[in-house]
Amino acid sequence: MAQKDNSSIGIIESTIPYSYYNDTTYGQMYVDSGLVVWKRKEYKYYGRTLGLLKIINLSSNKLIGKLPSEIMSLLDLISLNVSRNNLIGEIPQIIGQLKMLESLDLSRNQFSGEIPSSMSELQFLSNLDLSYNNLSGRVPLSTQLQSLNAPDFAGNPALCGPPLTQKCPGDETPNQSELTDNEEDGDELVKWFYVGTGCGFAIGFWGVCCSLVFKRSWRHAYFLLFDKMKDWLYVTTKVNMTRLWRKFQRQG
C-alpha cells in the first residue's frame, strides 16, 4: 500500500490437502473470502475482489499512544478504521497525502487539537467519522467535509463551523436586541433629517418672502430680474427656432 501498483492482484488460493467424506480422501481447492465493514455496511468479498481491498481496520481494540505517522506513507490506502481505542494526540497534518482515501473512522478515541487543514484535499473522501474525541477549532472548508452530517463530528464540544450548527468566534450573528437598537438608531436619524430639512425650507422661504415684502428696492429688483429672464428666454427661443426653420428650408 506504500506504492501504487497497477498490476493485477491474483486470487488468494490455498489447497486443503485432505478432506474426508465417507472415508474417502479428496484434494480440494478453495478461494478465500471475508466479511468486511466498508463505509458502515458489511459486505462479503471473494478472491480477486478481496485482494483488491486496501483496508486497515484496527477498531475496537485497546490500542494506546499516538496514531503512527508511518501510516500516512500508505499512499494507496482507501480505508482506515481505528475507532473505539484509546489513541491520543493530534491527527497527523500529513494525512492529506492519502489521496485515495475514501473512508476514515477515528471516532471514540481521545484525539485532540484541530482537524488538519490538509484533510480538505481528500477529494475521494465520502465517509468520515471523527465523533467523540477532544477535537477543537473550525472544521476545514471543503466540498467533502461540508457535505457530511453533523453527527460525524458529534462529541467534540470545541468544534465549530459547518456542517455543525455551532458558530465559530467571529461568525456570530447580532442578537435581536442589537438589531432592534440599530433599527431604532436608524429611525431616529431619519426623523431628525426630515425635521432639519423642514426647518431649513421654512426659514429660507419666509426669509426671502419677508425681505421682498418689507424691502421695496429688493422687490423691484426681484421682479425686474424675472422680466429680464423672461425677455431673454423669449428672444433666445425665437432666434433658435428661426435658424432651425431656415436650415430645414435649405435642406429641402
NUPA-103340 format. One record per atom (N, C-alpha, C): residue number from 1; chain; x, y, z. Coordinates in steps of 0.1 Angstrom, whole numbers, plus 5000, padded with zeros to 4 digits. Atoms other than C-alpha are relative to their C-alpha. Last residue first. Example, Ala and Ser with C-alpha at 12.3 -4.5 7.8 and 13.67 -1.06 7.14 Angstrom:
<sites>
SITE kevex pake   c1   c2   c3
SITE     2    A 4991 4989 5000
SITE     2    A 5137 4989 5071
SITE     2    A 4992 5011 5008
SITE     1    A 5009 4988 5000
SITE     1    A 5123 4955 5078
SITE     1    A 5009 5012 5000
</sites>
This chain:
<sites>
SITE kevex pake   c1   c2   c3
SITE   252    A 5011 5004 5009
SITE   252    A 4645 5709 4514
SITE   252    A 5002 5004 4986
SITE   251    A 4999 5014 5002
SITE   251    A 4679 5712 4531
SITE   251    A 4989 4995 4991
SITE   250    A 4989 5002 5009
SITE   250    A 4678 5750 4527
SITE   250    A 5002 4985 4997
SITE   249    A 5003 4995 5014
SITE   249    A 4643 5751 4541
SITE   249    A 5011 4998 4991
SITE   248    A 5009 5010 5006
SITE   248    A 4652 5729 4571
SITE   248    A 4996 5004 4986
SITE   247    A 4992 5012 5004
SITE   247    A 4681 5752 4579
SITE   247    A 4992 4989 4994
SITE   246    A 4992 4996 5012
SITE   246    A 4659 5783 4577
SITE   246    A 5008 4988 4996
SITE   245    A 5010 5000 5011
SITE   245    A 4634 5767 4602
SITE   245    A 5008 5003 4987
SITE   244    A 5004 5013 5004
SITE   244    A 4662 5759 4626
SITE   244    A 4991 4999 4988
SITE   243    A 4988 5006 5006
SITE   243    A 4676 5794 4625
SITE   243    A 4997 4985 4996
SITE   242    A 4998 4995 5014
SITE   242    A 4642 5808 4631
SITE   242    A 5011 4994 4993
SITE   241    A 5010 5005 5009
SITE   241    A 4635 5785 4660
SITE   241    A 5001 5005 4986
SITE   240    A 4997 5014 5003
SITE   240    A 4668 5794 4676
SITE   240    A 4990 4993 4991
SITE   239    A 4988 5001 5009
SITE   239    A 4662 5831 4673
SITE   239    A 5003 4986 4996
SITE   238    A 5004 4995 5013
SITE   238    A 4627 5828 4688
SITE   238    A 5011 4999 4990
SITE   237    A 5008 5010 5006
SITE   237    A 4639 5807 4717
SITE   237    A 4996 5004 4986
SITE   236    A 4991 5011 5004
SITE   236    A 4667 5831 4725
SITE   236    A 4992 4989 4993
SITE   235    A 4991 4997 5012
SITE   235    A 4644 5861 4723
SITE   235    A 5008 4988 4996
SITE   234    A 5009 4998 5012
SITE   234    A 4617 5846 4746
SITE   234    A 5009 5002 4987
SITE   233    A 5004 5013 5004
SITE   233    A 4643 5833 4772
SITE   233    A 4991 5001 4987
SITE   232    A 4988 5007 5006
SITE   232    A 4660 5867 4773
SITE   232    A 4996 4986 4995
SITE   231    A 4996 4994 5013
SITE   231    A 4627 5885 4777
SITE   231    A 5011 4992 4993
SITE   230    A 5010 5003 5009
SITE   230    A 4616 5862 4805
SITE   230    A 5003 5005 4986
SITE   229    A 4999 5015 5003
SITE   229    A 4649 5864 4823
SITE   229    A 4990 4996 4990
SITE   228    A 4989 5002 5009
SITE   228    A 4647 5902 4820
SITE   228    A 5003 4986 4996
SITE   227    A 5004 4995 5014
SITE   227    A 4612 5903 4834
SITE   227    A 5012 4998 4990
SITE   226    A 5008 5010 5006
SITE   226    A 4623 5879 4863
SITE   226    A 4995 5005 4986
SITE   225    A 4992 5011 5004
SITE   225    A 4652 5902 4872
SITE   225    A 4992 4989 4992
SITE   224    A 4993 4996 5012
SITE   224    A 4629 5932 4872
SITE   224    A 5009 4989 4994
SITE   223    A 5009 5001 5011
SITE   223    A 4606 5914 4896
SITE   223    A 5007 5004 4987
SITE   222    A 5003 5014 5002
SITE   222    A 4635 5908 4920
SITE   222    A 4991 4998 4988
SITE   221    A 4989 5007 5006
SITE   221    A 4649 5943 4916
SITE   221    A 4997 4985 4997
SITE   220    A 4999 4995 5014
SITE   220    A 4616 5959 4923
SITE   220    A 5011 4993 4993
SITE   219    A 5012 5006 5007
SITE   219    A 4611 5937 4954
SITE   219    A 5001 5004 4986
SITE   218    A 4998 5014 5003
SITE   218    A 4646 5944 4966
SITE   218    A 4989 4994 4992
SITE   217    A 4989 5000 5011
SITE   217    A 4641 5982 4963
SITE   217    A 5003 4985 4996
SITE   216    A 5005 4996 5013
SITE   216    A 4608 5979 4982
SITE   216    A 5010 4999 4989
SITE   215    A 4989 4992 5007
SITE   215    A 4622 5960 5012
SITE   215    A 4996 5003 4986
SITE   214    A 4997 4988 4993
SITE   214    A 4593 5949 5035
SITE   214    A 5011 5008 4994
SITE   213    A 5012 4993 4996
SITE   213    A 4575 5924 5013
SITE   213    A 5005 5014 5006
SITE   212    A 5007 4993 5012
SITE   212    A 4605 5912 4993
SITE   212    A 4989 5008 5005
SITE   211    A 4991 4989 5006
SITE   211    A 4626 5906 5025
SITE   211    A 4993 5007 4988
SITE   210    A 5001 4988 4991
SITE   210    A 4596 5888 5042
SITE   210    A 5009 5011 4994
SITE   209    A 5013 4994 5002
SITE   209    A 4593 5864 5012
SITE   209    A 4999 5013 5008
SITE   208    A 5001 4993 5013
SITE   208    A 4630 5856 5011
SITE   208    A 4987 5008 4999
SITE   207    A 4990 4989 5000
SITE   207    A 4632 5849 5049
SITE   207    A 5000 5007 4987
SITE   206    A 5005 4988 4994
SITE   206    A 4599 5830 5047
SITE   206    A 5010 5011 5001
SITE   205    A 5012 4995 5008
SITE   205    A 4612 5805 5022
SITE   205    A 4995 5013 5006
SITE   204    A 4995 4994 5012
SITE   204    A 4647 5801 5038
SITE   204    A 4988 5006 4992
SITE   203    A 4992 4988 4997
SITE   203    A 4634 5796 5073
SITE   203    A 5004 5007 4987
SITE   202    A 5009 4990 4995
SITE   202    A 4606 5772 5062
SITE   202    A 5008 5013 5002
SITE   201    A 5008 4995 5011
SITE   201    A 4630 5752 5040
SITE   201    A 4991 5011 5005
SITE   200    A 4992 4992 5010
SITE   200    A 4656 5749 5067
SITE   200    A 4992 5006 4989
SITE   199    A 4997 4987 4994
SITE   199    A 4630 5738 5093
SITE   199    A 5008 5009 4991
SITE   198    A 5012 4991 4999
SITE   198    A 4616 5712 5070
SITE   198    A 5003 5013 5006
SITE   197    A 5004 4995 5013
SITE   197    A 4650 5698 5062
SITE   197    A 4988 5009 5000
SITE   196    A 4990 4989 5004
SITE   196    A 4661 5697 5098
SITE   196    A 4997 5005 4986
SITE   195    A 5002 4988 4992
SITE   195    A 4629 5678 5109
SITE   195    A 5009 5012 4995
SITE   194    A 5012 4993 5005
SITE   194    A 4632 5654 5080
SITE   194    A 4997 5013 5007
SITE   193    A 4997 4995 5014
SITE   193    A 4668 5645 5089
SITE   193    A 4988 5008 4994
SITE   192    A 4993 4987 4998
SITE   192    A 4659 5643 5126
SITE   192    A 5004 5006 4986
SITE   191    A 5010 4990 4995
SITE   191    A 4633 5616 5118
SITE   191    A 5007 5014 5001
SITE   190    A 5009 4996 5010
SITE   190    A 4657 5597 5096
SITE   190    A 4991 5011 5004
SITE   189    A 4992 4992 5009
SITE   189    A 4684 5596 5123
SITE   189    A 4991 5006 4989
SITE   188    A 4998 4987 4994
SITE   188    A 4659 5584 5149
SITE   188    A 5007 5010 4991
SITE   187    A 5013 4993 5000
SITE   187    A 4647 5556 5126
SITE   187    A 5002 5014 5006
SITE   186    A 5003 4996 5014
SITE   186    A 4683 5545 5120
SITE   186    A 4987 5008 4999
SITE   185    A 4990 4989 5003
SITE   185    A 4691 5545 5158
SITE   185    A 4997 5005 4986
SITE   184    A 5005 4988 4993
SITE   184    A 4659 5525 5164
SITE   184    A 5009 5012 4997
SITE   183    A 5012 4996 5007
SITE   183    A 4669 5499 5138
SITE   183    A 4995 5013 5006
SITE   182    A 4996 4994 5012
SITE   182    A 4703 5496 5153
SITE   182    A 4989 5006 4992
SITE   181    A 4993 4987 4997
SITE   181    A 4689 5491 5187
SITE   181    A 5004 5007 4988
SITE   180    A 5010 4991 4997
SITE   180    A 4665 5464 5174
SITE   180    A 5006 5014 5003
SITE   179    A 5007 4996 5012
SITE   179    A 4693 5446 5157
SITE   179    A 4989 5010 5002
SITE   178    A 4991 4992 5007
SITE   178    A 4713 5446 5189
SITE   178    A 4994 5005 4987
SITE   177    A 4999 4987 4993
SITE   177    A 4684 5433 5209
SITE   177    A 5009 5010 4992
SITE   176    A 5012 4993 5003
SITE   176    A 4678 5405 5183
SITE   176    A 5000 5014 5006
SITE   175    A 5012 5004 4994
SITE   175    A 4713 5392 5185
SITE   175    A 4989 5009 4997
SITE   174    A 5004 4991 4990
SITE   174    A 4740 5400 5160
SITE   174    A 4987 4995 5006
SITE   173    A 5008 4989 5005
SITE   173    A 4752 5370 5141
SITE   173    A 4995 5008 5011
SITE   172    A 5013 4999 4994
SITE   172    A 4781 5350 5155
SITE   172    A 4992 5012 4993
SITE   171    A 5011 5004 5009
SITE   171    A 4808 5342 5130
SITE   171    A 4986 5003 5006
SITE   170    A 5000 4991 5011
SITE   170    A 4836 5360 5149
SITE   170    A 4989 4997 4990
SITE   169    A 4999 4986 4996
SITE   169    A 4841 5331 5172
SITE   169    A 5002 5009 4988
SITE   168    A 4987 4997 4996
SITE   168    A 4829 5299 5154
SITE   168    A 5001 5014 5005
SITE   167    A 4993 4990 5007
SITE   167    A 4792 5291 5152
SITE   167    A 5014 5002 5006
SITE   166    A 4993 4991 4991
SITE   166    A 4778 5258 5165
SITE   166    A 5009 5010 4992
SITE   165    A 5008 4988 4997
SITE   165    A 4754 5244 5140
SITE   165    A 5007 5010 5008
SITE   164    A 5005 4998 4987
SITE   164    A 4779 5219 5127
SITE   164    A 4992 5013 5001
SITE   163    A 5014 5002 4999
SITE   163    A 4783 5213 5090
SITE   163    A 4994 5001 5014
SITE   162    A 5008 5010 5007
SITE   162    A 4796 5239 5091
SITE   162    A 5008 4988 4998
SITE   161    A 5001 4998 5014
SITE   161    A 4816 5257 5118
SITE   161    A 4993 4989 4993
SITE   160    A 5010 4990 5004
SITE   160    A 4826 5248 5153
SITE   160    A 5001 5001 4985
SITE   159    A 5000 4999 5014
SITE   159    A 4845 5221 5173
SITE   159    A 4989 5010 4996
SITE   158    A 4993 4989 5004
SITE   158    A 4850 5227 5210
SITE   158    A 5001 5002 4985
SITE   157    A 5007 4987 4997
SITE   157    A 4822 5204 5221
SITE   157    A 5008 5013 4995
SITE   156    A 4989 4991 5000
SITE   156    A 4836 5174 5202
SITE   156    A 4995 5014 5003
SITE   155    A 4992 5004 4988
SITE   155    A 4810 5147 5209
SITE   155    A 5013 5007 5001
SITE   154    A 5006 4999 4987
SITE   154    A 4795 5150 5174
SITE   154    A 5010 4996 5011
SITE   153    A 4991 4991 4992
SITE   153    A 4816 5155 5143
SITE   153    A 4995 5001 5014
SITE   152    A 4986 5005 5003
SITE   152    A 4801 5127 5121
SITE   152    A 5010 5008 5008
SITE   151    A 4996 5011 4991
SITE   151    A 4768 5136 5138
SITE   151    A 5014 4994 4998
SITE   150    A 4995 4996 4987
SITE   150    A 4768 5169 5119
SITE   150    A 5004 4989 5010
SITE   149    A 5010 4998 4990
SITE   149    A 4765 5152 5085
SITE   149    A 5006 5005 5014
SITE   148    A 5002 5011 4990
SITE   148    A 4790 5154 5057
SITE   148    A 4989 5005 5009
SITE   147    A 5011 5009 5005
SITE   147    A 4787 5177 5026
SITE   147    A 4997 4989 5010
SITE   146    A 5013 4993 4998
SITE   146    A 4808 5204 5044
SITE   146    A 4988 4992 4995
SITE   145    A 5003 4999 4985
SITE   145    A 4837 5179 5047
SITE   145    A 4987 5007 5002
SITE   144    A 5003 5013 4994
SITE   144    A 4837 5168 5010
SITE   144    A 4996 5002 5015
SITE   143    A 5013 5006 5005
SITE   143    A 4832 5202 4994
SITE   143    A 4997 4987 5007
SITE   142    A 4998 5007 5012
SITE   142    A 4860 5218 5015
SITE   142    A 4986 4994 4996
SITE   141    A 5010 4998 5011
SITE   141    A 4863 5242 5044
SITE   141    A 5004 4992 4988
SITE   140    A 4995 4995 5013
SITE   140    A 4882 5229 5074
SITE   140    A 4990 5001 4989
SITE   139    A 5000 5010 5010
SITE   139    A 4860 5224 5105
SITE   139    A 5006 5005 4987
SITE   138    A 5010 5000 5011
SITE   138    A 4869 5252 5129
SITE   138    A 5002 4988 4991
SITE   137    A 4998 4991 5012
SITE   137    A 4886 5247 5162
SITE   137    A 4990 4999 4989
SITE   136    A 5005 4986 4998
SITE   136    A 4886 5218 5186
SITE   136    A 5003 5008 4988
SITE   135    A 4996 4991 5011
SITE   135    A 4889 5180 5187
SITE   135    A 4995 5014 5003
SITE   134    A 4998 4987 4994
SITE   134    A 4886 5161 5220
SITE   134    A 5004 5011 4990
SITE   133    A 4986 4998 4997
SITE   133    A 4871 5129 5206
SITE   133    A 5001 5013 5008
SITE   132    A 4996 5004 4986
SITE   132    A 4836 5116 5204
SITE   132    A 5015 4999 5002
SITE   131    A 5008 4998 4988
SITE   131    A 4829 5118 5167
SITE   131    A 5006 4995 5012
SITE   130    A 4991 4994 4990
SITE   130    A 4855 5120 5140
SITE   130    A 4993 5002 5013
SITE   129    A 5006 5000 4986
SITE   129    A 4836 5098 5115
SITE   129    A 5011 5004 5010
SITE   128    A 4991 4995 4990
SITE   128    A 4843 5103 5077
SITE   128    A 4992 5000 5014
SITE   127    A 5004 5005 4987
SITE   127    A 4828 5086 5047
SITE   127    A 5010 5004 5011
SITE   126    A 5015 5000 4999
SITE   126    A 4829 5101 5013
SITE   126    A 4995 4995 5013
SITE   125    A 5005 5003 4987
SITE   125    A 4866 5110 5010
SITE   125    A 4985 5002 5000
SITE   124    A 5008 5012 5001
SITE   124    A 4875 5109 4973
SITE   124    A 4994 4997 5013
SITE   123    A 5012 4999 5009
SITE   123    A 4887 5145 4972
SITE   123    A 4991 4988 4999
SITE   122    A 5005 5014 5003
SITE   122    A 4909 5143 5002
SITE   122    A 4988 5000 4992
SITE   121    A 4994 5004 5013
SITE   121    A 4925 5178 5000
SITE   121    A 4996 4986 4996
SITE   120    A 5009 4994 5010
SITE   120    A 4902 5192 5028
SITE   120    A 5005 4996 4986
SITE   119    A 5011 5010 5002
SITE   119    A 4921 5168 5051
SITE   119    A 4990 5006 4989
SITE   118    A 4997 5008 5012
SITE   118    A 4951 5191 5046
SITE   118    A 4989 4989 4997
SITE   117    A 5005 4993 5011
SITE   117    A 4936 5216 5071
SITE   117    A 5002 4991 4987
SITE   116    A 4990 4995 5009
SITE   116    A 4942 5191 5099
SITE   116    A 4994 5006 4987
SITE   115    A 5000 5009 5012
SITE   115    A 4913 5189 5123
SITE   115    A 5010 5005 4990
SITE   114    A 5008 4997 5011
SITE   114    A 4924 5209 5153
SITE   114    A 5000 4989 4989
SITE   113    A 4995 4991 5009
SITE   113    A 4938 5196 5186
SITE   113    A 4990 5003 4989
SITE   112    A 5001 4986 4996
SITE   112    A 4929 5165 5204
SITE   112    A 5005 5009 4989
SITE   111    A 4992 4990 5009
SITE   111    A 4924 5128 5196
SITE   111    A 4996 5014 5005
SITE   110    A 4997 4988 4992
SITE   110    A 4910 5108 5226
SITE   110    A 5009 5010 4992
SITE   109    A 4986 5001 4995
SITE   109    A 4893 5079 5208
SITE   109    A 5002 5013 5009
SITE   108    A 5000 5006 4986
SITE   108    A 4856 5073 5201
SITE   108    A 5015 4997 5004
SITE   107    A 5010 4997 4990
SITE   107    A 4857 5080 5163
SITE   107    A 5004 4993 5013
SITE   106    A 4991 4998 4988
SITE   106    A 4888 5079 5141
SITE   106    A 4991 5002 5012
SITE   105    A 5008 5001 4987
SITE   105    A 4869 5064 5111
SITE   105    A 5010 5001 5011
SITE   104    A 4991 4997 4989
SITE   104    A 4882 5074 5076
SITE   104    A 4992 5000 5013
SITE   103    A 5007 5002 4987
SITE   103    A 4867 5061 5043
SITE   103    A 5010 5002 5012
SITE   102    A 5014 4998 5001
SITE   102    A 4876 5071 5008
SITE   102    A 4992 4999 5013
SITE   101    A 5009 5003 4988
SITE   101    A 4913 5076 5010
SITE   101    A 4985 5003 4997
SITE   100    A 5010 5011 5004
SITE   100    A 4930 5076 4976
SITE   100    A 4990 4997 5011
SITE    99    A 5009 4995 5010
SITE    99    A 4948 5110 4982
SITE    99    A 4989 4989 4996
SITE    98    A 5007 5013 5003
SITE    98    A 4964 5098 5014
SITE    98    A 4989 5003 4990
SITE    97    A 4993 5007 5011
SITE    97    A 4987 5129 5012
SITE    97    A 4994 4987 4997
SITE    96    A 5005 4996 5013
SITE    96    A 4962 5149 5033
SITE    96    A 5006 4994 4988
SITE    95    A 5011 5009 5004
SITE    95    A 4970 5129 5064
SITE    95    A 4995 5003 4986
SITE    94    A 4997 5005 5014
SITE    94    A 5002 5150 5065
SITE    94    A 4990 4989 4996
SITE    93    A 5003 4990 5010
SITE    93    A 4988 5170 5094
SITE    93    A 5002 4995 4986
SITE    92    A 4989 4995 5007
SITE    92    A 4988 5140 5117
SITE    92    A 4996 5009 4988
SITE    91    A 5000 5007 5012
SITE    91    A 4957 5138 5139
SITE    91    A 5011 5006 4991
SITE    90    A 5007 4994 5011
SITE    90    A 4967 5152 5172
SITE    90    A 5000 4991 4988
SITE    89    A 4992 4991 5009
SITE    89    A 4975 5133 5203
SITE    89    A 4992 5006 4989
SITE    88    A 4999 4986 4995
SITE    88    A 4957 5103 5219
SITE    88    A 5008 5008 4990
SITE    87    A 4989 4992 5006
SITE    87    A 4946 5068 5209
SITE    87    A 4999 5015 5004
SITE    86    A 4996 4989 4990
SITE    86    A 4925 5049 5234
SITE    86    A 5011 5008 4994
SITE    85    A 4988 5004 4994
SITE    85    A 4905 5026 5210
SITE    85    A 5003 5011 5010
SITE    84    A 5002 5008 4987
SITE    84    A 4870 5026 5197
SITE    84    A 5013 4995 5006
SITE    83    A 5010 4995 4990
SITE    83    A 4878 5037 5161
SITE    83    A 4999 4991 5013
SITE    82    A 4993 5003 4987
SITE    82    A 4910 5028 5143
SITE    82    A 4990 5005 5011
SITE    81    A 5010 5000 4989
SITE    81    A 4894 5025 5108
SITE    81    A 5008 4996 5013
SITE    80    A 4993 5001 4988
SITE    80    A 4914 5034 5077
SITE    80    A 4990 5001 5011
SITE    79    A 5009 5000 4988
SITE    79    A 4900 5029 5042
SITE    79    A 5009 4998 5013
SITE    78    A 5014 4995 5003
SITE    78    A 4914 5035 5007
SITE    78    A 4991 5001 5012
SITE    77    A 5010 5004 4990
SITE    77    A 4952 5031 5013
SITE    77    A 4987 5007 4997
SITE    76    A 5011 5007 5008
SITE    76    A 4972 5036 4981
SITE    76    A 4989 4996 5010
SITE    75    A 5007 4991 5010
SITE    75    A 4995 5063 4996
SITE    75    A 4988 4993 4993
SITE    74    A 5007 5010 5008
SITE    74    A 5005 5042 5026
SITE    74    A 4991 5007 4990
SITE    73    A 4992 5003 5012
SITE    73    A 5030 5068 5038
SITE    73    A 4993 4989 4991
SITE    72    A 5002 4990 5010
SITE    72    A 5005 5083 5062
SITE    72    A 5008 4998 4988
SITE    71    A 5012 5004 5007
SITE    71    A 5005 5051 5082
SITE    71    A 4998 5010 4988
SITE    70    A 4996 5009 5011
SITE    70    A 5041 5059 5091
SITE    70    A 4988 4996 4992
SITE    69    A 4999 4991 5012
SITE    69    A 5027 5089 5112
SITE    69    A 5004 4991 4988
SITE    68    A 4987 5000 5006
SITE    68    A 5017 5063 5138
SITE    68    A 5000 5009 4987
SITE    67    A 5002 5006 5013
SITE    67    A 4984 5074 5155
SITE    67    A 5014 5001 4993
SITE    66    A 5004 4992 5012
SITE    66    A 4995 5083 5190
SITE    66    A 4998 4992 4988
SITE    65    A 4990 4992 5006
SITE    65    A 4995 5062 5222
SITE    65    A 4995 5008 4988
SITE    64    A 4997 4987 4993
SITE    64    A 4971 5034 5231
SITE    64    A 5011 5007 4993
SITE    63    A 4988 4993 5005
SITE    63    A 4954 5005 5213
SITE    63    A 5002 5013 5008
SITE    62    A 4995 4992 4988
SITE    62    A 4929 4986 5234
SITE    62    A 5013 5007 4996
SITE    61    A 4989 5006 4993
SITE    61    A 4909 4971 5205
SITE    61    A 5004 5009 5012
SITE    60    A 5004 5008 4988
SITE    60    A 4876 4980 5190
SITE    60    A 5011 4992 5006
SITE    59    A 5010 4995 4991
SITE    59    A 4888 4991 5156
SITE    59    A 4997 4991 5011
SITE    58    A 4995 5004 4987
SITE    58    A 4921 4980 5139
SITE    58    A 4990 5005 5011
SITE    57    A 5011 5000 4990
SITE    57    A 4907 4980 5104
SITE    57    A 5006 4995 5013
SITE    56    A 4995 5003 4987
SITE    56    A 4933 4988 5077
SITE    56    A 4989 5002 5010
SITE    55    A 5007 4995 4988
SITE    55    A 4920 4985 5042
SITE    55    A 5008 4996 5012
SITE    54    A 4989 4994 4993
SITE    54    A 4934 4981 5007
SITE    54    A 4995 5007 5013
SITE    53    A 5003 4991 4989
SITE    53    A 4908 4958 4991
SITE    53    A 5013 5005 5007
SITE    52    A 4999 4986 5004
SITE    52    A 4920 4945 4958
SITE    52    A 4997 5009 5011
SITE    51    A 4986 4996 5001
SITE    51    A 4927 4910 4972
SITE    51    A 5002 5015 4996
SITE    50    A 4995 4999 4986
SITE    50    A 4891 4907 4984
SITE    50    A 5015 5004 4999
SITE    49    A 5005 4987 4994
SITE    49    A 4879 4915 4949
SITE    49    A 5005 5002 5014
SITE    48    A 4993 4988 5006
SITE    48    A 4902 4888 4934
SITE    48    A 4995 5013 5007
SITE    47    A 4989 5001 5009
SITE    47    A 4890 4861 4958
SITE    47    A 5006 5013 4995
SITE    46    A 4994 5013 5004
SITE    46    A 4857 4868 4974
SITE    46    A 5012 5002 4992
SITE    45    A 4991 4999 5011
SITE    45    A 4843 4898 4993
SITE    45    A 5006 4986 4998
SITE    44    A 4992 5012 5001
SITE    44    A 4813 4899 5017
SITE    44    A 5008 5000 4986
SITE    43    A 5000 5006 5013
SITE    43    A 4800 4933 5026
SITE    43    A 5008 4987 5001
SITE    42    A 4993 5012 5001
SITE    42    A 4790 4949 5059
SITE    42    A 4999 4993 4986
SITE    41    A 5008 5011 5004
SITE    41    A 4780 4985 5059
SITE    41    A 5009 4988 4999
SITE    40    A 5010 5002 4990
SITE    40    A 4795 5015 5078
SITE    40    A 4990 4989 4995
SITE    39    A 5008 4988 5000
SITE    39    A 4816 5026 5048
SITE    39    A 4987 4997 5008
SITE    38    A 4995 4990 5010
SITE    38    A 4831 4991 5044
SITE    38    A 4989 5011 4999
SITE    37    A 5009 4988 4997
SITE    37    A 4827 4965 5072
SITE    37    A 5006 5012 4992
SITE    36    A 4993 4988 4998
SITE    36    A 4844 4934 5056
SITE    36    A 4990 5012 5002
SITE    35    A 5010 4989 4997
SITE    35    A 4832 4899 5057
SITE    35    A 5008 5012 5004
SITE    34    A 5000 4993 4987
SITE    34    A 4858 4876 5041
SITE    34    A 4989 5010 5001
SITE    33    A 5011 4989 5000
SITE    33    A 4865 4852 5013
SITE    33    A 5000 5006 5014
SITE    32    A 5002 4993 4988
SITE    32    A 4895 4829 5005
SITE    32    A 4988 5010 4998
SITE    31    A 4996 4986 5002
SITE    31    A 4892 4806 4975
SITE    31    A 4996 5008 5012
SITE    30    A 5010 4990 4995
SITE    30    A 4892 4769 4980
SITE    30    A 5005 5014 4998
SITE    29    A 4995 4986 5001
SITE    29    A 4908 4740 4962
SITE    29    A 4990 5009 5005
SITE    28    A 5009 4989 5005
SITE    28    A 4901 4704 4971
SITE    28    A 5007 5013 5001
SITE    27    A 4993 4988 5000
SITE    27    A 4920 4671 4974
SITE    27    A 4991 5011 4995
SITE    26    A 5001 4992 5012
SITE    26    A 4896 4643 4983
SITE    26    A 5010 5012 5002
SITE    25    A 4992 4988 4999
SITE    25    A 4901 4614 5007
SITE    25    A 4999 5008 4987
SITE    24    A 4993 4998 5013
SITE    24    A 4873 4589 5010
SITE    24    A 5008 5013 5001
SITE    23    A 4987 5007 5000
SITE    23    A 4862 4576 5044
SITE    23    A 5008 5001 4987
SITE    22    A 5002 5014 5001
SITE    22    A 4827 4587 5037
SITE    22    A 5013 4992 4998
SITE    21    A 5015 5002 5002
SITE    21    A 4839 4622 5033
SITE    21    A 4998 4986 4996
SITE    20    A 5005 5013 4997
SITE    20    A 4873 4632 5045
SITE    20    A 4985 5000 4998
SITE    19    A 5013 4998 4996
SITE    19    A 4892 4662 5031
SITE    19    A 4993 4986 5001
SITE    18    A 5008 5012 4997
SITE    18    A 4929 4662 5028
SITE    18    A 4986 5004 5004
SITE    17    A 4994 5012 5005
SITE    17    A 4953 4686 5012
SITE    17    A 4991 4988 5003
SITE    16    A 5002 5009 4988
SITE    16    A 4932 4717 5016
SITE    16    A 5005 4986 4995
SITE    15    A 5004 5013 5003
SITE    15    A 4949 4739 4990
SITE    15    A 4997 4992 5013
SITE    14    A 4993 5010 4992
SITE    14    A 4951 4776 4993
SITE    14    A 4994 4986 4997
SITE    13    A 5005 5014 5000
SITE    13    A 4942 4805 4970
SITE    13    A 5008 4991 5010
SITE    12    A 4994 5007 4988
SITE    12    A 4943 4842 4971
SITE    12    A 4995 4986 5001
SITE    11    A 5010 5005 4990
SITE    11    A 4933 4853 4936
SITE    11    A 5008 4993 5011
SITE    10    A 5005 5013 5002
SITE    10    A 4960 4873 4918
SITE    10    A 4990 4995 5011
SITE     9    A 4997 5008 4988
SITE     9    A 4964 4910 4920
SITE     9    A 4993 4986 4999
SITE     8    A 5012 5007 4994
SITE     8    A 4965 4928 4887
SITE     8    A 5005 4991 5012
SITE     7    A 5001 5014 5005
SITE     7    A 4993 4952 4881
SITE     7    A 4989 4993 5007
SITE     6    A 5011 5002 5009
SITE     6    A 4986 4989 4886
SITE     6    A 4999 4985 4995
SITE     5    A 4997 5011 5008
SITE     5    A 5008 4992 4917
SITE     5    A 4988 4997 4991
SITE     4    A 5011 5004 5009
SITE     4    A 5009 5024 4936
SITE     4    A 5005 4989 4991
SITE     3    A 4998 4995 5013
SITE     3    A 5033 5025 4965
SITE     3    A 4989 4995 4991
SITE     2    A 4991 4988 4999
SITE     2    A 5030 5023 5003
SITE     2    A 5004 5005 4986
SITE     1    A 5008 4988 5000
SITE     1    A 5000 5000 5000
SITE     1    A 5008 5013 5000
</sites>
